[in-house]
Amino acid sequence: MADTVGELINQYRSDPHSSFSKISYAVRIKHERLLARIVRERGQVSLQKLRVRDLIVWHEAWLGNGKIATAHALITRLRVVFRFGAAILEDQECRWLVNALGEVRFEKPSLRNQQMSSEQAKAIRVKAHTWFGWYSIALVQALQFELGLSQRAVIGEWVPISEHSSQSDVKRTTDRREEKWVSGLRWSDLDENFILRPTFGRRRQQIEFDLRTKRMIMEELALYSQTPISKLTRLDLPISGPMICNDTSGLPFSTSEFRRKWRKVADRAGVPKNITNKDSNKLASPKQ
């Protein structure tokens, strides 16, 4: 049984029945950074002596100079870790902390209310083509804006080859490790009638989109295939492989590379800094 906050977090990260092992690689890395900070700053604190008043003090310290999102994220990770201790480890101290925290309300970050306009989406697509020659950026913008998909759902992500959650036939070797590409759109998701059927999430939920009703996307597919939109057929497009690849390398984008290039195009298109790629989702996004 864990005696300290640090020991409890280590068990949460290593236990096969923990929710930590079931979240996606990108989310797990983000949560790992938060957990590492908690261990570094509060890991030696005894669970038996920990009280809710202490957690309120921690939150105030993390809040610092208006860092509401960071403080909320750290407290949220602690709630999850305590629930793990209560449910999986059957720890009485964790059970008490879960119940006590249920009575406390911490300040939450305000929800983003920014939304990209169709004019901004079009400007990004135009500049991606005319200024940079990045057809892939323009296609991603169209897919996100008209289908309400997240960036990761469209471009996918590179994960270590050892990740067991997903299989992939697209691999690469970097200076650090061997990686595989997962989660993004594939040409095989698109049928002869331009019906796109990608799958999302651990439950492999499939969602259907009729691209013939999406003007931006059809324009980008026509440009991609160098075929007039009125004559475009499924045969003019690839049969398999990732739908989105870096125009330079021919491989799927890394998350950081895509974000960097998208911002360059958005700046050139005159899109304000407060509009980010996350604001591309014109429609309500499916669970991805």
DATAWO-V748631 format. One record per residue. PHI is phi in radians with two decimals (NA if undefined). NEAR is the number of other ideal C-beta (glycine too) atoms within 8 Angstrom. D_FIRST is the distance of its C-alpha to the first C-alpha in Angstrom with 1 decimal. Layout:
phi->PHI near->NEAR d_first->D_FIRST
phi->PHI near->NEAR d_first->D_FIRST
This chain:
phi->NA near->4 d_first->0.0
phi->-1.29 near->11 d_first->3.8
phi->-1.76 near->7 d_first->6.5
phi->-2.17 near->11 d_first->9.4
phi->-1.05 near->13 d_first->11.3
phi->-1.11 near->10 d_first->12.0
phi->-1.13 near->9 d_first->8.6
phi->-1.12 near->17 d_first->8.1
phi->-1.13 near->13 d_first->11.7
phi->-1.09 near->10 d_first->11.4
phi->-1.19 near->13 d_first->9.1
phi->-1.05 near->14 d_first->11.6
phi->-1.29 near->10 d_first->14.4
phi->-1.84 near->6 d_first->13.6
phi->-1.21 near->11 d_first->12.3
phi->-1.13 near->4 d_first->15.7
phi->-1.67 near->4 d_first->15.2
phi->-1.35 near->13 d_first->14.8
phi->-1.17 near->7 d_first->18.1
phi->-1.06 near->11 d_first->18.2
phi->-1.34 near->7 d_first->19.6
phi->-1.79 near->6 d_first->22.2
phi->-1.41 near->8 d_first->23.9
phi->-1.13 near->7 d_first->27.1
phi->-1.01 near->10 d_first->27.3
phi->-1.09 near->10 d_first->29.1
phi->-1.19 near->8 d_first->26.7
phi->-1.09 near->10 d_first->23.7
phi->-1.12 near->8 d_first->25.4
phi->-1.11 near->8 d_first->26.1
phi->-1.17 near->11 d_first->22.6
phi->-1.06 near->9 d_first->21.3
phi->-1.10 near->8 d_first->23.7
phi->-1.15 near->11 d_first->22.4
phi->-1.11 near->13 d_first->18.7
phi->-1.10 near->8 d_first->19.9
phi->-1.15 near->9 d_first->21.8
phi->-1.08 near->14 d_first->19.0
phi->-1.08 near->12 d_first->16.9
phi->-1.11 near->6 d_first->20.2
phi->-1.61 near->6 d_first->21.1
phi->-2.31 near->9 d_first->18.0
phi->-1.09 near->11 d_first->15.1
phi->-1.51 near->6 d_first->14.9
phi->-1.24 near->10 d_first->14.7
phi->-1.26 near->7 d_first->12.2
phi->-1.13 near->15 d_first->10.6
phi->-1.16 near->6 d_first->11.6
phi->-1.67 near->6 d_first->15.1
phi->-1.25 near->11 d_first->15.6
phi->-2.22 near->7 d_first->18.4
phi->-1.05 near->10 d_first->20.6
phi->-0.99 near->6 d_first->23.4
phi->-1.10 near->9 d_first->21.5
phi->-1.16 near->14 d_first->21.1
phi->-1.14 near->9 d_first->24.8
phi->-1.12 near->8 d_first->25.7
phi->-1.03 near->11 d_first->23.7
phi->-1.05 near->12 d_first->25.7
phi->-1.11 near->7 d_first->28.9
phi->-1.20 near->7 d_first->28.4
phi->-1.17 near->11 d_first->27.7
phi->-1.06 near->10 d_first->30.7
phi->0.82 near->8 d_first->32.8
phi->-1.64 near->3 d_first->36.3
phi->1.38 near->5 d_first->36.1
phi->-1.49 near->9 d_first->33.2
phi->-1.12 near->11 d_first->32.4
phi->-1.10 near->7 d_first->31.2
phi->-1.13 near->9 d_first->28.9
phi->-1.07 near->14 d_first->27.3
phi->-1.14 near->12 d_first->27.0
phi->-1.12 near->9 d_first->25.4
phi->-1.17 near->14 d_first->22.7
phi->-1.13 near->13 d_first->21.9
phi->-1.09 near->8 d_first->22.0
phi->-1.09 near->12 d_first->19.4
phi->-1.13 near->11 d_first->17.0
phi->-1.01 near->10 d_first->17.8
phi->-1.12 near->10 d_first->17.0
phi->-1.13 near->12 d_first->13.6
phi->-1.14 near->13 d_first->12.8
phi->-1.14 near->10 d_first->14.3
phi->-1.05 near->17 d_first->12.2
phi->-1.08 near->17 d_first->9.0
phi->-1.25 near->13 d_first->11.1
phi->-1.47 near->7 d_first->12.7
phi->-1.53 near->9 d_first->10.8
phi->-1.53 near->12 d_first->7.2
phi->0.96 near->7 d_first->9.0
phi->-1.51 near->12 d_first->7.3
phi->-1.19 near->6 d_first->10.3
phi->-1.12 near->10 d_first->10.6
phi->-1.15 near->15 d_first->10.8
phi->-1.10 near->11 d_first->13.2
phi->-1.12 near->8 d_first->15.2
phi->-1.15 near->14 d_first->15.5
phi->-1.06 near->12 d_first->16.7
phi->-1.15 near->8 d_first->19.3
phi->-1.19 near->10 d_first->20.4
phi->-1.15 near->12 d_first->20.9
phi->-1.12 near->6 d_first->23.0
phi->-1.67 near->6 d_first->25.5
phi->-1.93 near->9 d_first->26.0
phi->-2.01 near->2 d_first->28.4
phi->-1.70 near->8 d_first->28.4
phi->-1.09 near->6 d_first->31.6
phi->-1.88 near->6 d_first->31.9
phi->-1.19 near->6 d_first->34.1
phi->-1.22 near->5 d_first->37.4
phi->-1.25 near->4 d_first->38.0
phi->-1.21 near->6 d_first->40.5
phi->-2.06 near->4 d_first->43.8
phi->-1.35 near->8 d_first->45.6
phi->-2.51 near->6 d_first->47.4
phi->-1.22 near->11 d_first->49.5
phi->-1.53 near->6 d_first->53.1
phi->-1.11 near->7 d_first->55.0
phi->-1.15 near->6 d_first->57.3
phi->-1.19 near->11 d_first->54.5
phi->-1.07 near->15 d_first->53.1
phi->-1.13 near->9 d_first->56.7
phi->-1.09 near->11 d_first->57.2
phi->-1.10 near->16 d_first->54.1
phi->-1.08 near->13 d_first->55.3
phi->-1.11 near->10 d_first->58.8
phi->-1.18 near->12 d_first->57.7
phi->-1.03 near->14 d_first->55.3
phi->-1.35 near->12 d_first->58.4
phi->-1.35 near->6 d_first->61.2
phi->-1.67 near->8 d_first->59.7
phi->-1.95 near->12 d_first->57.0
phi->1.25 near->6 d_first->57.8
phi->-1.76 near->11 d_first->54.2
phi->-1.08 near->12 d_first->54.7
phi->-1.12 near->11 d_first->51.0
phi->-1.09 near->15 d_first->50.1
phi->-1.13 near->15 d_first->52.8
phi->-1.18 near->14 d_first->51.6
phi->-1.04 near->14 d_first->47.9
phi->-1.04 near->15 d_first->49.3
phi->-1.14 near->15 d_first->51.3
phi->-1.13 near->12 d_first->48.5
phi->-1.14 near->15 d_first->46.0
phi->-1.19 near->13 d_first->48.6
phi->-1.58 near->12 d_first->50.2
phi->-1.85 near->11 d_first->47.2
phi->1.22 near->10 d_first->44.6
phi->-1.64 near->12 d_first->42.2
phi->-1.30 near->10 d_first->39.7
phi->-1.01 near->14 d_first->40.3
phi->-1.12 near->12 d_first->37.6
phi->-1.13 near->12 d_first->39.0
phi->-1.57 near->14 d_first->42.3
phi->-1.60 near->13 d_first->41.8
phi->1.32 near->13 d_first->38.5
phi->-2.70 near->12 d_first->36.3
phi->-1.64 near->10 d_first->35.7
phi->-2.27 near->11 d_first->32.3
phi->-1.01 near->9 d_first->31.2
phi->-1.07 near->9 d_first->32.7
phi->-1.36 near->4 d_first->29.2
phi->-1.10 near->10 d_first->28.2
phi->-1.67 near->3 d_first->28.2
phi->-1.20 near->7 d_first->28.6
phi->-2.46 near->8 d_first->32.4
phi->-1.76 near->4 d_first->35.3
phi->-2.73 near->8 d_first->38.2
phi->-1.73 near->4 d_first->41.5
phi->-1.88 near->10 d_first->41.8
phi->-2.37 near->10 d_first->40.3
phi->-2.66 near->9 d_first->40.9
phi->-2.11 near->6 d_first->40.1
phi->-1.88 near->7 d_first->39.5
phi->-1.14 near->2 d_first->39.3
phi->-1.68 near->3 d_first->35.5
phi->-2.97 near->7 d_first->34.7
phi->-1.55 near->9 d_first->36.0
phi->-2.32 near->12 d_first->35.6
phi->-2.27 near->14 d_first->36.5
phi->-1.73 near->14 d_first->37.9
phi->-2.41 near->11 d_first->36.4
phi->1.39 near->8 d_first->36.7
phi->-1.50 near->15 d_first->40.2
phi->-1.22 near->13 d_first->43.5
phi->-2.10 near->10 d_first->45.5
phi->-1.06 near->11 d_first->49.2
phi->-1.20 near->7 d_first->48.5
phi->-1.32 near->10 d_first->47.1
phi->-1.86 near->12 d_first->50.7
phi->-1.62 near->7 d_first->53.2
phi->-1.18 near->5 d_first->57.0
phi->-1.78 near->7 d_first->57.3
phi->1.07 near->11 d_first->55.1
phi->-1.64 near->10 d_first->52.3
phi->-1.68 near->12 d_first->49.0
phi->-2.23 near->11 d_first->46.0
phi->-1.38 near->10 d_first->42.9
phi->-2.08 near->9 d_first->39.4
phi->-2.30 near->11 d_first->36.4
phi->1.32 near->8 d_first->32.6
phi->-1.12 near->5 d_first->30.2
phi->-1.49 near->4 d_first->32.2
phi->0.98 near->7 d_first->35.3
phi->-1.20 near->9 d_first->37.3
phi->-1.80 near->8 d_first->41.0
phi->-2.17 near->9 d_first->43.2
phi->-1.99 near->7 d_first->47.0
phi->-2.24 near->9 d_first->49.3
phi->-1.64 near->10 d_first->53.1
phi->-1.21 near->12 d_first->53.9
phi->-1.12 near->7 d_first->57.6
phi->-1.66 near->4 d_first->57.1
phi->-1.98 near->12 d_first->55.4
phi->-1.06 near->6 d_first->58.2
phi->-1.02 near->13 d_first->56.3
phi->-1.13 near->13 d_first->54.4
phi->-1.11 near->13 d_first->57.6
phi->-1.11 near->10 d_first->59.4
phi->-1.21 near->13 d_first->56.7
phi->-1.15 near->12 d_first->56.8
phi->-1.15 near->12 d_first->60.6
phi->-1.15 near->10 d_first->60.4
phi->-1.03 near->9 d_first->57.8
phi->-1.58 near->9 d_first->60.1
phi->0.96 near->5 d_first->63.3
phi->-2.19 near->9 d_first->64.7
phi->-0.96 near->6 d_first->66.4
phi->-1.04 near->8 d_first->64.2
phi->-1.23 near->4 d_first->66.9
phi->-1.94 near->6 d_first->66.9
phi->-1.17 near->11 d_first->63.1
phi->-2.24 near->7 d_first->61.8
phi->-1.08 near->9 d_first->58.5
phi->-1.18 near->4 d_first->60.3
phi->-1.42 near->7 d_first->60.7
phi->-2.08 near->10 d_first->56.9
phi->-1.01 near->5 d_first->54.6
phi->-1.49 near->6 d_first->53.3
phi->-2.51 near->6 d_first->49.8
phi->1.66 near->10 d_first->47.4
phi->-1.09 near->12 d_first->45.7
phi->-1.27 near->11 d_first->47.8
phi->-2.04 near->13 d_first->47.1
phi->-2.30 near->11 d_first->47.5
phi->-1.01 near->10 d_first->48.2
phi->-1.12 near->8 d_first->52.0
phi->-1.58 near->4 d_first->51.9
phi->-1.56 near->5 d_first->49.5
phi->1.38 near->5 d_first->49.9
phi->-1.88 near->9 d_first->46.1
phi->-0.98 near->13 d_first->43.7
phi->-1.16 near->12 d_first->42.9
phi->-1.38 near->7 d_first->39.7
phi->-1.05 near->12 d_first->38.4
phi->-1.17 near->6 d_first->39.4
phi->-1.15 near->9 d_first->42.8
phi->-1.12 near->13 d_first->43.6
phi->-1.06 near->10 d_first->42.6
phi->-1.09 near->8 d_first->44.7
phi->-1.24 near->12 d_first->47.7
phi->-1.07 near->13 d_first->47.4
phi->-1.15 near->9 d_first->47.5
phi->-1.06 near->9 d_first->50.5
phi->-1.16 near->15 d_first->52.3
phi->-1.07 near->11 d_first->51.4
phi->-1.09 near->9 d_first->52.7
phi->-1.11 near->9 d_first->55.9
phi->-1.43 near->11 d_first->56.2
phi->1.39 near->6 d_first->56.1
phi->-1.42 near->10 d_first->52.8
phi->-1.04 near->5 d_first->51.3
phi->-1.07 near->4 d_first->48.1
phi->-1.33 near->5 d_first->46.4
phi->-1.70 near->10 d_first->46.8
phi->-1.97 near->6 d_first->44.2
phi->-1.07 near->10 d_first->43.7
phi->-1.08 near->8 d_first->41.1
phi->-1.49 near->10 d_first->44.1
phi->-1.28 near->11 d_first->45.9
phi->-1.31 near->12 d_first->44.5
phi->-1.12 near->10 d_first->47.6
phi->-1.76 near->7 d_first->46.3
phi->-1.13 near->5 d_first->43.0
phi->-1.31 near->10 d_first->40.7
phi->-1.23 near->9 d_first->39.3
phi->-1.22 near->6 d_first->35.5
phi->-2.06 near->9 d_first->35.2
